[in-house]
Amino acid sequence: MKNKKSEKYFKYIKSKKMVFLYLAIILLSSFLIFRLLDVNAGILTGNSVKITGEAIKQEQINAEKDKLIKEPVEVKEKRDYNSKTYKNPDGTYTAVISAGNEFFFNGTDFNYIEKISQPRIEKKDIILNRKPFPFRNVFEMGTYILAEGINASIDLETNELVLRDANNNILQILPRPFSVDANNNTLMNNYKIYQKKQKLTISVEVDKTWLDNAKYPVVIDPDTVTITQTYMGQVTLDYATNFYARGVNVTSIGWKSQSQDEGTTYRTFIEFDTTSIPDTSNVTNVTLNISVNSISFEQTPSCSQNMPEVTTSISRFNSSKISNNNTYPTNSTGDEFLYNNISTGYNGLGTYRNGLNYTLPGKEYSIDLGNNSYDDLKGQLTNNFFAIGIYGSPEESTFECEDSVDFNDSADVSGKPKLIVTYADNAAGCTVPGSGDFTCNSTCVFTTQAVTINGGDLYIRDNCNLTLNGSSSISFTATDNYIFIYKGGQLNINNGSGINNV
């Protein structure tokens, strides 16, 4: 009996000791102060860091979350007509901006553009091999089920068929159709539409007299244009005539020639709409995705020159909106000005990247545009655009040679150029006050920035995710200042960044 009582007694004492030990650890953790001495990635330096016991526990929770959240997740609320946005595990965002509409608004949210109708409304020739019998002059193009929020109408001035979404934004235009007979006689036709709720029937009406007298076969040709939110195209220089010309939604670079001492140089421009990125954002990466449609590198018999493979440069258009008709009017003067700026950069700003090679047709290339592009894009977020020029080298030849690259500019959004922008949506809470404490309550990313806290402490609150990138640093002007990290708060210090004393 004594032995059993003794065992119970010792177990009781042991459990009491464990309780006191746990309490001691928790109390110690709650007021633990670390003083760190070295400056390296992930290590705080030069000042004291006060970490609560809850923060230690939260660190374990965050580690478990990191195991689950390894991939960016799309934030559907941030969708725009030409972009979608992903939230990254570190709290930053990545916007994928397409050179064309990718979504439409149905009255509630944004859906993919290819879902505006079933089947998809697109170019469809109506071929009449003989005169209709019994005779008729209205021909059905098709019946379509429109998505919620999509409406069709006919422009009474242009006779175009226009598709709009719930925001009244134009998504697609079907230009006025025309007919052509076997003698190449042409006639403009008219659309007739009938819409009941979401069911749309499109027909083409041809003049009866013209159709009765036409030589068959007759082709009735409705056409389709997809509206783009991106202004892109090419500027050409004809060396024989010294004539400059601009074309939109076509993108080529390099030299094309059909006879000796004559040829055309092609240069490309792209202006992306960056409306979806908040004006207060801190941009940490800008990448251009561009796919090659075809490459011409021909050595014809008269092309005795050993032509090198064309290389590409991407030029800067910071604060210069290419679609601004006052800066680049659509005439010979404006086209020449744009042509020259593509090779020099606007106001001689130069290039983001040089010496790029595109050797595989059909492949999409990703090009990091570098630090200048981050600053350029950030500096003009309030203007909602980011523009670049693309040109090749060599650009001219005295021989009958082809040395050019044609980029993918098809109506299919998946093949068009894209701008991939990673940013932190720095709210007002990311602005460091002139004096006193700096309290972070949101996601804040500092890239190559020197942050000075003048006479106060740094508080990383529950909802704060503060990241230092590049050569960023946090400095304190006074001694005995602290960094307080609360439950749920995160401080990320990457290579090259650190905490310093002033």
Buried (B, 14 or more C-beta within 10 A) or exposed (E): EEEEEEEEEEEEEEEEEEEEEEEEEEEEBEEBEEEBEEBEEEEBBBBBBBBBBBBBEBEEEBEEEEEEBEEBEEEEEBBBBBBBBBBBEBBBBBBBBBBBBBBBBBEEEBBBBBBBBEEEBBEBEBEBEEEBEEEEBEBEBBEBEBBBBBBBEBEEEEBBBBBBBBBEBEBBBBBBBBBBBEEEEEBEBBBBBEBEEBEBBBBBBBBEEBBEEBEBEBBBBBBBBBBBBBBBBBBBBEBEEEEBBBEBBBBBBBBBBEEEEEBBBBBBBBBBBBBBBBEBBBBBBBBBBBBBBEBBBEBEEEBEBEBEEBBBBBBBBBBBBBBBEEBBEEEEEBBBBBBBBBBBBBEEBBBBBEEBEBEEEEEBBEBBBBBBBBBBBBEBBEEBBBBBBBBBBBBBBEBBBBBBBBBBBEBEBEBBBBBBBBBBBBBEBBEBEEEEBBBBBBBBBBBBBEBBBBEBBBBBBEBBBBBBBBBBBBBBEEEEBBBBBBBBBBBBBBEBBBBBEE
